Amino acid sequence: MGPYTVQQEAGRIFHDILLQDARLGLPPEVHAAASHTSFVTGTTIARPFIPVPTKVTECSAALWALLATYANTITAQRFGDDGHHPVRDYQKVVVDSDAATAFTFSFLLLKLGGKPAATDPDIVSARIRPRDTTQQFQPWRRLCTNVYQCGDGRWFHSHGGLDASPSLRMLGLPTHQPELVDEMKIISQYADHFRANVDDAAWLDTECNEHWRQAGTLCLTTQEYRESAQGRAVGDDPLYLVEESDLDILSTPIPWPSPQTSLNSQTRMRPLEGIKLLDLTRAIAGPTIARLAALFGATVVRISNKPLPELTTLLFESNLGKRDVDLNLKTETGREALRCLLEDADVILDGYRPGVLERLGFGPAYVQGLARRRGKGIVYARENCYGWKGPLAHRSGWQMISDAVTGLAWEFGEFMGVEGEPIGNSPGLSFTPSSLPPLPNSDYQTGIVGCLAIMNALDRRAKKGGNYLVSVSLNQYNSFLISLGFHDAVVRDELRKMWDHSFRPRHYDDMHRMLAILNRELPKKAPSLFDPKHMMSIKAELGVEEEVMDFLGPPVSFDVTRLGYDVGSCGKGSHKPEWPMQGE
């Protein structure tokens, strides 16, 4: 065997792990089409280059391969047998591992009017900070989300969410200190406070989640997580769950919709053409699921509420391909508008804290009951942090929380080799956990998993009818990533040498600080990730007339099918609560 390559390992994960997992319910057609899927070699980076011990690039490329392969089979079913379309058989699918890696931080590549949307001072000052109603960009409030060592020696990941005030009140700290701008001094204040005032990290974990209903977790090792009650509860779950119901009542197959036409009046042959998806999500995995569904042809209407805070930097990207409707679901008017939209929906995507939509009257029982009443099954998809069973399933969570609780933060800390800091009651460990791996990888790749699961459920509905409940979680993706194993010693040494002088994070470096370094250094170390050939453009609807948005295109390509968005990104409440007419 030759030396390890990203593409060979991605192929192994695709063929030997994903395709062989019977729990995913992949139909025979997907296995048949897999031989038509390949990975670009020669022009893509062959050796791992992201400074993490996990197989981030390989996993992303493999998941994109499976998603595109499934899309290939649906496209052949829909457009391959009527004699009027150019798709006759399975198309050749090509996966670019460089672009699959760039996908894990794609919001940093987004440009508005030629300027980087996330970092350009003009865009940040004019469009991002004015919308930051909770002042989350203030360093004091932002750094509430970080890893700190408690007085008992254990490490705790606090998370301020989209509004840090409740977490700061819980900790007995001021909610706002805008005069503090020195990040290291702020970090020092937090560290001193946790060591002096939190003498029981396990109690803080309980108080934070069960009383204050805020996200936070103990930092566990991978073994500690596997042996925990939550780890055991979801330990046998696959990447996604698709549960069938009402097959006896709704037993008639639901044909795929008649293909809609794009803005240039030419059918794109995308697999989800005509599918209507209601997106009730916020930052980041959930919106990515819906955005990818739009990329593959679905008509997506996002339900937002203007008073609710958003991660504006990410909203520019996450609303790509979507219409956005402002509804207050705590009012009868808002609930009635959503109910009317549900009448014609094929998919509803729930990314809120578990139980929220049930309390608002739109949980799986009601939505699937509505589908029975109309005589046409629906896919209810839901995404959360911890998984959908076990003692922690109800908790709020984010990627950082999942990375910390599943053990990825510990693995990253060990990989970076941070020595000389005490780690309390974790015997045998001589390193400090980093706050988290340096990319929003778990969020973005859970987005791939969610889109894949929805595609699977829609395929089943097309073949035999019924209602479907799709469940995905950040923890299940992270567990899968960990199950792939870590880079061997040779690769780890290569990565450390590559990044030694430019990237040496400590536990107090939050993702914001680490992303700033990667955004500066990655173009030097991996320039092919930033090749313009990976980018696409579309007109945005973000308040500037004729403004063009440049964004990362899909890491996969087909012979005939052309993936892309029918509409550009838009702001909250830009559209009426109705489905667009065909061709709009």
C-alpha positions in Angstrom: 0.0 0.0 0.0 1.1 3.5 -0.7 1.2 6.4 1.8 -2.0 7.5 3.5 -4.1 9.9 1.4 -7.2 11.9 2.2 -9.0 10.6 -0.9 -8.2 6.9 -0.2 -9.5 7.2 3.3 -12.6 9.1 2.2 -13.3 6.3 -0.3 -12.9 3.7 2.5 -15.3 5.5 4.8 -17.8 5.8 1.9 -17.6 2.3 0.6 -16.7 0.2 3.7 -18.4 2.1 6.5 -21.3 4.2 5.3 -22.6 2.0 2.5 -22.3 -1.1 4.7 -24.3 0.4 7.6 -27.7 -1.4 7.4 -29.1 1.0 10.0 -29.1 3.8 7.5 -31.7 2.1 5.4 -30.0 2.7 2.1 -31.9 1.2 -0.9 -30.2 -1.1 -3.4 -30.1 1.7 -5.9 -27.7 3.6 -3.8 -25.3 0.7 -3.7 -25.6 0.3 -7.4 -24.9 4.0 -8.1 -21.9 4.0 -5.7 -19.6 2.7 -8.4 -20.3 5.9 -10.4 -18.9 8.1 -7.5 -15.2 9.0 -7.4 -12.9 11.5 -5.6 -10.7 14.1 -7.4 -7.1 13.2 -7.2 -4.0 15.0 -8.5 -5.2 18.5 -8.1 -6.5 18.1 -4.5 -4.4 18.0 -1.3 -3.5 14.4 -0.6 -2.2 14.6 3.0 -4.3 15.9 6.0 -3.8 19.6 6.6 -6.4 20.8 9.1 -4.8 21.0 12.5 -7.0 18.5 14.3 -6.5 14.8 15.2 -9.8 13.7 13.7 -10.5 12.9 10.1 -12.5 16.0 9.3 -11.7 16.3 5.6 -12.1 12.6 5.0 -15.4 12.4 6.8 -16.8 15.5 5.0 -15.8 14.1 1.6 -17.3 10.7 2.3 -20.6 12.2 3.6 -20.8 14.4 0.5 -20.2 11.3 -1.6 -23.1 9.4 0.0 -25.4 12.4 -0.3 -24.6 12.9 -3.9 -24.9 9.2 -4.7 -28.4 9.1 -3.1 -29.2 12.3 -5.1 -28.0 10.5 -8.2 -30.4 7.6 -7.7 -33.4 9.9 -7.1 -32.6 11.9 -10.2 -32.5 8.8 -12.3 -35.8 7.7 -10.8 -37.4 11.1 -11.5 -35.9 12.1 -14.8 -34.5 8.9 -16.4 -37.4 6.9 -17.8 -39.8 9.2 -19.7 -37.8 9.8 -22.8 -37.9 13.6 -22.4 -34.9 14.3 -20.2 -31.2 13.9 -20.7 -30.8 11.6 -17.6 -30.8 8.0 -18.8 -28.9 6.2 -16.1 -26.8 7.0 -13.1 -24.6 10.0 -13.7 -20.9 10.2 -12.9 -20.4 11.9 -9.6 -17.1 13.6 -8.6 -16.3 14.7 -5.1 -13.7 17.4 -4.5 -12.2 16.9 -1.0 -10.7 20.4 -0.9 -14.1 21.9 -1.4 -15.6 19.4 1.1 -13.1 20.8 3.7 -13.9 24.4 2.9 -17.5 23.5 3.4 -16.8 23.2 7.2 -16.1 26.9 7.4 -17.9 28.1 4.3 -19.4 31.2 6.0 -15.9 32.7 6.1 -15.7 32.5 2.3 -19.0 34.4 1.7 -18.7 37.8 0.0 -21.2 40.6 -0.4 -20.4 43.0 -3.2 -16.9 41.5 -3.4 -16.2 42.1 0.4 -15.8 39.3 2.9 -19.1 39.3 4.7 -17.8 38.0 8.1 -14.7 40.2 8.4 -15.0 43.4 6.3 -15.2 46.4 8.6 -17.8 48.1 6.5 -20.1 45.1 6.4 -19.6 44.2 10.1 -20.2 47.8 11.2 -23.2 48.4 8.9 -25.0 45.1 8.8 -23.9 42.8 11.6 -23.3 44.8 14.8 -26.4 47.0 14.4 -28.5 43.8 14.4 -26.7 42.4 17.4 -29.5 43.4 19.8 -28.0 41.3 22.7 -24.5 42.8 22.3 -23.0 39.3 21.9 -20.1 40.8 20.0 -18.9 42.5 23.1 -15.8 40.6 24.2 -17.1 40.2 27.8 -20.3 38.6 26.7 -18.7 36.6 23.9 -16.1 35.0 26.2 -18.8 33.7 28.5 -18.8 30.9 25.9 -15.5 29.2 26.7 -13.8 26.4 28.7 -12.8 27.3 32.3 -11.4 25.3 35.1 -13.6 25.1 38.3 -12.4 25.1 41.8 -12.6 21.3 42.1 -10.2 20.9 39.2 -12.8 19.9 36.6 -13.2 21.8 33.3 -16.6 23.2 32.3 -17.8 24.6 29.0 -20.2 27.5 29.6 -22.2 28.8 26.6 -23.9 32.1 26.4 -26.0 31.1 23.4 -27.5 34.1 21.5 -27.9 36.0 24.7 -25.3 35.6 27.5 -27.3 37.5 30.1 -28.9 34.4 31.8 -25.6 32.5 32.0 -23.8 35.6 33.4 -26.5 36.1 36.1 -26.2 32.4 36.9 -22.5 32.9 37.5 -23.1 36.0 39.5 -21.2 38.2 37.0 -22.1 41.5 35.4 -24.2 41.0 32.2 -22.5 43.9 30.4 -19.0 45.4 30.6 -18.6 47.1 27.3 -15.6 49.1 28.6 -13.6 45.8 28.8 -11.8 45.2 25.5 -8.6 43.4 26.4 -9.6 39.8 25.8 -6.8 38.3 27.9 -7.8 40.4 30.9 -11.4 39.3 30.4 -10.3 35.6 30.2 -8.3 36.0 33.4 -11.3 37.5 35.2 -13.5 34.5 34.1 -10.8 32.0 35.0 -10.3 33.5 38.5 -14.1 33.6 39.0 -14.6 29.9 38.1 -11.7 28.8 40.3 -12.8 30.9 43.3 -16.6 30.5 43.1 -17.4 27.1 41.4 -16.4 24.4 43.9 -18.5 21.7 42.3 -18.5 21.5 38.5 -21.0 18.7 38.4 -23.5 20.8 40.4 -22.9 23.7 38.0 -23.7 21.3 35.1 -27.1 20.5 36.8 -27.9 24.1 37.8 -27.0 25.5 34.4 -29.1 23.0 32.4 -32.0 22.1 34.7 -32.6 25.3 36.6 -31.4 28.1 34.3 -32.1 26.2 31.1 -28.8 27.3 29.6 -26.3 25.3 27.7 -23.2 24.1 29.5 -21.4 20.9 30.1 -18.5 19.2 31.9 -15.6 18.5 29.5 -15.5 14.7 29.3 -13.0 12.3 27.7 -14.3 10.1 24.9 -14.3 7.1 27.3 -16.2 9.1 30.0 -18.8 10.0 27.5 -19.2 6.5 26.2 -19.6 5.2 29.8 -22.0 8.0 30.8 -25.8 7.4 30.9 -26.3 9.6 27.9 -23.5 8.0 25.9 -24.9 4.5 26.7 -28.4 5.6 25.7 -27.5 6.7 22.2 -24.4 4.5 21.8 -26.0 2.2 19.3 -27.7 4.9 17.2 -26.5 5.4 13.7 -25.8 8.8 12.0 -29.5 9.4 11.6 -32.8 7.7 12.4 -35.7 7.4 10.0 -38.9 6.0 11.7 -41.9 5.1 9.6 -45.5 5.4 10.7 -49.0 5.3 9.3 -48.0 2.9 6.5 -51.4 1.1 7.0 -53.4 4.3 6.6 -51.2 6.3 4.2 -50.1 3.3 2.2 -50.3 4.9 -1.3 -46.9 6.0 -2.7 -46.6 9.8 -3.0 -45.2 10.6 -6.5 -42.4 13.1 -6.7 -43.7 16.6 -7.6 -43.8 17.7 -11.2 -40.4 19.3 -11.7 -40.4 23.1 -11.3 -38.4 25.3 -13.5 -35.6 27.6 -12.4 -35.4 31.3 -13.0 -33.9 30.7 -16.5 -36.9 28.4 -17.3 -34.7 25.4 -17.7 -35.2 22.4 -15.4 -32.0 21.6 -13.5 -32.8 17.9 -12.9 -32.1 18.3 -9.1 -33.4 15.4 -7.1 -35.6 17.5 -4.7 -37.2 19.7 -7.3 -40.7 20.7 -6.2 -40.3 19.5 -2.6 -41.6 22.0 -0.1 -39.7 22.3 3.2 -40.6 24.4 6.2 -37.5 25.5 8.0 -37.9 26.3 11.7 -34.2 26.5 12.8 -31.6 28.9 14.0 -27.8 28.5 14.0 -26.1 26.4 12.6 -26.7 22.7 11.9 -30.4 23.0 11.3 -30.2 25.9 8.8 -27.5 24.0 7.0 -29.8 21.0 6.6 -32.4 23.2 5.0 -29.9 25.2 2.9 -28.5 21.9 1.4 -32.1 20.8 0.7 -32.5 24.0 -1.3 -29.2 23.3 -3.1 -30.6 20.0 -4.2 -33.8 21.6 -5.5 -36.3 22.0 -2.6 -38.4 25.1 -2.1 -37.6 26.2 1.4 -39.6 28.7 3.5 -37.9 29.6 6.7 -40.0 30.7 9.7 -38.3 33.4 11.7 -39.3 35.9 14.3 -37.8 39.3 14.2 -37.4 39.9 18.0 -35.4 36.7 18.4 -31.6 37.2 18.2 -29.7 35.6 15.3 -26.0 35.0 14.5 -26.2 37.6 11.7 -22.8 36.7 10.3 -24.1 33.1 9.6 -27.6 34.2 8.6 -26.3 35.6 5.4 -25.2 32.1 4.4 -27.8 30.0 6.1 -30.6 31.8 4.3 -29.2 31.0 0.9 -31.9 29.6 -1.4 -34.7 30.3 1.1 -37.7 32.6 1.5 -37.9 34.0 5.0 -41.3 34.6 6.8 -41.7 36.5 10.0 -44.2 34.7 12.3 -44.8 34.9 16.0 -45.9 31.4 16.9 -47.1 32.5 20.3 -50.0 34.3 18.6 -53.0 32.8 17.0 -52.3 34.6 13.8 -48.8 33.2 13.6 -49.9 29.7 14.4 -52.7 29.8 11.8 -50.2 31.0 9.1 -47.9 28.1 9.9 -50.8 25.7 9.9 -51.8 26.9 6.4 -48.2 26.4 5.1 -48.1 22.9 6.6 -51.1 21.9 4.5 -48.8 21.9 1.4 -45.5 21.0 3.0 -43.6 17.8 2.3 -41.0 18.4 5.1 -40.9 20.3 8.3 -37.5 20.8 10.0 -37.4 21.5 13.7 -34.1 22.8 15.1 -35.4 24.4 18.3 -34.8 23.2 21.9 -36.5 19.8 22.2 -40.1 20.3 23.2 -40.5 23.9 22.1 -42.6 23.2 19.0 -44.7 20.7 20.9 -45.6 23.4 23.4 -46.5 25.7 20.5 -48.8 23.1 19.1 -46.6 21.8 16.2 -44.9 18.7 17.5 -44.7 15.5 15.5 -48.0 14.1 16.8 -50.0 17.1 15.5 -48.1 17.5 12.2 -48.3 13.9 11.3 -52.0 13.9 12.3 -52.5 16.8 10.0 -50.8 14.8 7.2 -53.2 11.8 7.9 -56.1 14.2 7.6 -55.0 15.6 4.3 -54.2 12.0 3.0 -50.6 12.7 2.2 -47.6 11.8 4.5 -45.1 14.3 5.7 -41.5 14.1 6.9 -40.9 15.6 10.3 -37.2 16.2 10.7 -35.6 17.3 14.0 -32.1 18.2 15.0 -30.7 18.6 18.5 -27.4 18.4 20.4 -27.5 15.3 22.7 -29.6 12.9 20.7 -33.3 11.9 21.1 -33.2 9.6 24.0 -31.3 9.4 27.3 -31.3 11.6 30.4 -29.8 14.6 28.6 -31.9 14.6 25.4 -34.0 17.5 26.6 -31.1 19.8 27.1 -30.2 22.8 24.9 -26.9 22.5 23.1 -24.5 23.8 20.5 -21.6 22.4 18.6 -19.2 23.6 21.3 -21.2 21.7 23.9 -21.3 18.6 21.8 -17.5 18.8 21.1 -16.9 19.2 24.9 -19.2 16.5 26.1 -18.3 13.8 23.6 -14.6 14.2 24.2 -13.4 16.0 21.1 -12.1 18.9 23.2 -10.0 16.6 25.2 -8.6 14.9 22.1 -7.8 18.3 20.5 -6.0 19.4 23.7 -3.9 16.2 23.7 -3.1 16.6 20.0 -1.9 20.2 20.5 0.2 18.9 23.4 -0.5 21.7 25.9 1.5 20.7 28.9 2.0 22.0 32.5 -1.5 22.9 33.4 -3.3 20.9 36.2 -6.3 18.9 35.2 -7.7 18.1 38.6 -9.5 14.8 39.0 -8.5 13.3 35.6 -5.6 11.0 36.5 -3.1 10.1 33.9 -3.8 13.1 31.7 -1.1 15.7 31.4 -2.7 18.2 29.0 -5.4 20.8 29.1 -8.5 20.5 27.0 -8.8 23.2 24.3 -12.1 25.0 24.3 -13.1 23.1 21.2 -11.7 22.0 17.8 -11.1 25.2 15.7 -13.8 24.8 13.0 -17.6 24.6 13.1 -17.2 21.2 11.6 -19.8 19.3 13.7 -22.5 21.8 12.8 -21.8 21.8 9.1 -21.3 18.0 8.7 -24.5 17.4 10.8 -26.1 19.5 8.1 -25.0 17.0 5.4 -26.3 14.1 7.6 -29.7 15.8 8.0 -30.2 16.5 4.3 -29.2 12.9 3.6 -31.8 11.6 6.2 -34.5 13.8 4.7 -33.7 12.5 1.2 -33.9 8.9 2.5 -37.3 9.6 4.1 -38.7 11.3 1.0 -37.5 8.4 -1.1 -39.3 5.9 1.2 -42.5 8.1 1.0 -42.3 8.1 -2.8 -42.1 4.3 -2.8 -44.6 3.3 -0.2 -46.3 6.3 1.3 -46.5 7.0 5.1 -45.3 9.5 7.6 -41.7 9.7 8.6 -39.8 11.0 11.7 -36.2 11.9 11.0 -33.8 12.4 14.0 -30.3 13.7 13.9 -28.0 15.2 16.5 -24.6 16.8 16.9 -23.5 14.1 19.4 -24.3 11.3 16.9 -22.3 13.0 14.2 -19.4 13.5 16.7 -19.6 9.9 17.8 -19.4 8.8 14.2 -16.4 11.0 13.6 -14.7 9.6 16.7 -15.5 6.0 15.6 -13.5 6.6 12.4 -10.3 6.7 14.5 -7.7 9.4 14.8 -4.7 10.2 12.7 -1.7 8.1 13.3 1.5 9.4 14.9 3.1 10.2 11.5 0.3 12.4 10.3 0.0 14.0 13.7 3.6 15.0 13.6 3.3 16.3 10.1 0.4 18.5 11.2 2.1 19.8 14.3 5.2 20.7 12.3 3.0 22.4 9.6 1.2 24.5 12.2 3.7 24.8 15.1 4.6 28.5 14.7 1.3 29.8 13.6 -1.4 27.9 15.6 -0.8 27.0 19.2 -4.2 27.4 20.9 -4.8 27.1 24.7 -7.9 26.2 26.5 -8.9 29.8 26.8 -8.9 30.4 23.0 -12.5 30.3 22.0 -13.6 29.5 18.4 -13.7 33.2 17.5 -10.0 33.5 18.3 -9.0 30.3 16.6 -11.0 31.0 13.5 -9.2 34.4 13.1 -5.9 32.5 13.0 -7.1 29.9 10.6 -8.7 32.5 8.3 -5.2 34.1 8.1 -3.1 31.0 7.8 -5.1 28.5 5.7 -4.7 30.4 2.5 -1.0 30.1 2.9 -0.9 26.4 3.9 -3.8 25.2 1.7 -4.4 27.7 -1.1 -6.4 25.2 -3.3 -9.2 25.5 -0.8 -9.7 29.1 -1.9 -9.6 28.5 -5.6 -12.2 30.6 -7.3 -13.4 27.6 -9.2 -15.1 26.4 -6.0 -17.2 29.6 -5.8 -20.7 30.5 -7.2 -22.5 33.8 -7.4 -26.2 34.9 -7.1 -28.0 38.2 -6.5 -28.8 38.7 -2.8 -31.8 40.3 -1.2 -30.1 41.9 1.8 -31.1 45.5 1.3 -28.5 46.6 -1.3 -30.0 46.8 -4.8 -28.4 44.4 -7.4 -25.8 43.2 -4.8 -24.1 40.0 -5.7 -23.2 37.3 -3.2 -20.3 35.0 -3.8 -20.5 31.7 -1.9 -18.9 28.3 -1.8 -20.5 26.0 -4.4 -21.2 22.3 -3.8 -18.1 20.0 -3.4 -19.8 17.5 -5.8 -20.6 17.6 -9.5 -22.7 15.6 -11.9 -22.7 14.9 -15.6 -26.1 16.5 -16.2 -27.6 17.8 -12.9 -26.5 21.3 -11.9 -26.9 22.0 -8.3 -27.6 25.6 -7.2 -30.0 28.0 -5.6 -33.0 29.5 -7.2 -32.9 32.6 -5.0 -30.2 34.4 -3.1 -30.0 35.1 0.6 -32.5 37.3 2.2 -33.2 39.0 5.5 -35.7 38.0 8.2 -39.3 38.5 7.2 -38.6 39.3 3.6 -41.5 37.3 2.2 -45.2 36.6 2.7 -46.4 33.4 4.5 -47.1 31.5 1.3 -45.5 29.1 -1.0 -44.1 30.7 -4.2 -45.7 29.9 -7.5 -43.9 27.6 -9.8 -41.0 29.3 -11.5 -40.8 32.1 -8.9 
